[in-house]
């Protein structure tokens, strides 16, 4: 896990999240280490990034890349660059107001993800 440049920390107890993580793993061709925060201790989370905690990870997905933490929508925006088929459209996520729209969508997904499982 530590040898890779990027680590995605997600909720591994959610069926929707687990399917999405598997899809991300396939689309990024293992460029990103994907781990469930439920399988990590607090000290292991801190070894990935000093700000990570179980409470923070339960709130939204976290991407750690080159020592920088990207939460939620910003993690998705960084991940798109690593997906060969989608990276050409990643500039759309940088357009004005798109981050607010994206954060709203992720808020709704977080709230209703158990119903999507």
C-alpha positions in Angstrom: 0.0 0.0 0.0 2.7 2.5 0.9 4.7 1.9 -2.3 2.0 3.4 -4.5 1.8 7.1 -5.0 -2.0 7.4 -4.3 -4.2 5.8 -1.6 -8.0 5.9 -1.7 -9.6 5.4 1.7 -13.3 4.4 1.5 -16.1 2.8 3.5 -15.7 -0.9 3.0 -18.9 -1.9 4.8 -21.2 -0.4 2.1 -22.1 -2.5 -0.9 -22.4 0.5 -3.2 -19.0 1.8 -2.0 -17.4 -1.6 -2.4 -18.7 -2.0 -6.0 -17.5 1.5 -6.8 -14.0 0.8 -5.4 -13.8 -2.3 -7.5 -14.7 -0.4 -10.6 -12.2 2.4 -9.7 -9.5 -0.3 -9.2 -10.1 -1.7 -12.7 -10.3 1.7 -14.4 -7.2 3.0 -12.8 -5.3 -0.2 -13.6 -4.0 -0.4 -10.0 -2.4 3.1 -10.1 -4.3 3.7 -6.8 -4.2 1.6 -3.6 -7.7 1.3 -2.4 -8.3 0.4 1.3 -11.3 0.3 3.6 -10.9 2.5 6.7 -12.7 -0.2 8.7 -9.7 -2.5 8.2 -7.2 0.1 9.4 -6.3 1.1 12.9 -6.0 4.8 13.9 -2.2 4.5 13.8 -2.3 3.0 10.3 -4.6 5.9 9.2 -2.1 8.4 10.6 0.7 6.7 8.8 -1.1 7.3 5.5 -1.8 10.9 6.3 -1.5 12.8 9.6 -5.1 14.2 9.3 -6.9 11.0 8.8 -9.2 9.6 11.4 -12.0 7.1 11.4 -14.5 9.9 11.9 -13.1 11.8 8.9 -13.1 8.7 6.7 -16.7 7.8 7.7 -17.8 11.3 6.5 -16.4 11.0 2.9 -13.9 9.2 0.7 -10.3 10.4 1.1 -7.6 10.3 -1.6 -4.0 10.8 -0.4 -1.6 11.5 -3.2 2.0 12.6 -2.7 1.2 13.6 0.8 -1.8 15.8 -0.1 -5.3 14.9 1.1 -8.2 15.2 -1.2 -11.6 14.7 0.4 -14.9 13.9 -1.4 -15.5 15.6 -4.7 -11.9 16.7 -4.9 -10.8 13.0 -4.5 -13.1 12.1 -7.4 -11.7 14.9 -9.5 -8.1 13.6 -8.9 -9.1 10.0 -9.6 -10.6 10.9 -13.0 -7.1 11.9 -14.2 -6.0 8.3 -13.6 -8.7 6.7 -15.6 -7.7 6.4 -19.3 -11.1 6.7 -20.8 -12.3 9.5 -18.6 -9.3 11.7 -18.2 -10.1 13.6 -21.4 -13.3 14.9 -19.8 -11.7 15.8 -16.5 -11.4 19.4 -17.4 -15.2 19.6 -17.0 -14.9 19.1 -13.3 -12.9 22.4 -13.1 -15.5 24.6 -14.7 -17.2 27.3 -12.5 -19.8 26.1 -10.1 -19.2 22.4 -10.9 -17.4 21.8 -7.6 -20.5 22.9 -5.7 -22.7 20.7 -7.9 -20.3 17.8 -7.4 -20.2 18.2 -3.6 -24.0 18.3 -3.6 -24.2 15.0 -5.5 -21.7 13.4 -3.2 -23.6 14.6 -0.2 -26.8 12.9 -1.6 -24.8 9.7 -2.4 -23.4 9.6 1.1 -26.8 10.1 2.6 -28.6 7.5 0.4 -25.8 5.0 -0.4 -27.3 2.2 1.7 -30.5 2.3 -0.4 -28.4 2.0 -3.5 -26.7 -1.2 -2.3 
